[in-house]
Amino acid sequence: MSKLKIAMSPVTGKIYAGNVIKGNLWGKNKTDVTMDAICAVAEHGLKFGEPIVVSDESGNVIYRITVDKS
């Protein structure tokens, strides 16, 4: 069974969603979801009104995303 993955291409910078096969290889049907992913994160940030904090397994902050609506 394939597993759904969302990741950014280091070559193009686009965000893709699709199925993963054999470890970490993309299957045939990956889809560019760049704007959908960015909009979803922005809407999430606006809904909760606090920065979105992404941490590693040890609790070290990797990213802090703040959203302001124009």
C-alpha positions as CSV (number, residue, x, y, z in Angstrom):
1,M,0.0,0.0,0.0
2,S,1.3,3.5,-0.9
3,K,1.6,6.3,1.6
4,L,0.6,9.9,1.0
5,K,3.4,12.4,1.3
6,I,3.6,16.2,1.0
7,A,7.1,17.6,0.3
8,M,8.9,20.5,-1.4
9,S,11.0,19.9,-4.5
10,P,14.6,21.1,-3.8
11,V,14.9,21.8,-7.5
12,T,11.7,23.8,-8.3
13,G,10.6,24.9,-4.8
14,K,7.1,23.6,-5.6
15,I,5.1,21.6,-3.0
16,Y,3.9,18.2,-4.2
17,A,1.4,15.7,-2.7
18,G,1.3,12.2,-3.9
19,N,1.9,8.6,-3.1
20,V,5.2,7.2,-2.0
21,I,6.4,3.8,-3.0
22,K,9.4,1.7,-1.9
23,G,10.6,3.8,1.0
24,N,10.8,7.4,0.0
25,L,10.3,7.4,-3.8
26,W,7.4,9.3,-5.4
27,G,4.8,7.3,-7.3
28,K,3.4,8.3,-10.7
29,N,0.7,10.7,-9.6
30,K,2.3,13.5,-7.7
31,T,0.4,16.8,-7.9
32,D,1.6,20.4,-7.4
33,V,-0.3,21.7,-4.3
34,T,1.9,24.7,-3.7
35,M,-0.8,27.4,-3.4
36,D,-3.2,25.1,-1.7
37,A,-0.6,24.2,1.0
38,I,0.4,27.9,1.5
39,C,-3.2,29.1,1.7
40,A,-4.0,26.3,4.2
41,V,-1.1,27.2,6.5
42,A,-2.1,30.9,6.2
43,E,-5.7,30.2,7.1
44,H,-4.6,28.0,10.0
45,G,-2.4,30.8,11.4
46,L,-5.2,33.3,11.0
47,K,-7.8,31.1,12.7
48,F,-5.7,30.5,15.8
49,G,-4.1,34.0,15.9
50,E,-0.7,32.7,17.1
51,P,2.6,31.9,15.4
52,I,2.8,28.4,14.0
53,V,5.8,26.8,15.6
54,V,7.6,23.8,14.0
55,S,10.0,21.9,16.3
56,D,12.2,18.9,15.9
57,E,11.9,15.8,18.1
58,S,14.0,17.4,20.9
59,G,11.7,20.5,21.0
60,N,14.2,22.8,19.3
61,V,12.3,25.4,17.2
62,I,13.0,25.1,13.5
63,Y,10.5,27.5,12.1
64,R,8.1,30.1,13.5
65,I,5.5,31.2,11.0
66,T,3.5,34.4,11.6
67,V,0.5,35.3,9.4
68,D,-0.8,38.8,8.9
69,K,-3.9,39.5,6.7
70,S,-3.8,42.4,4.3
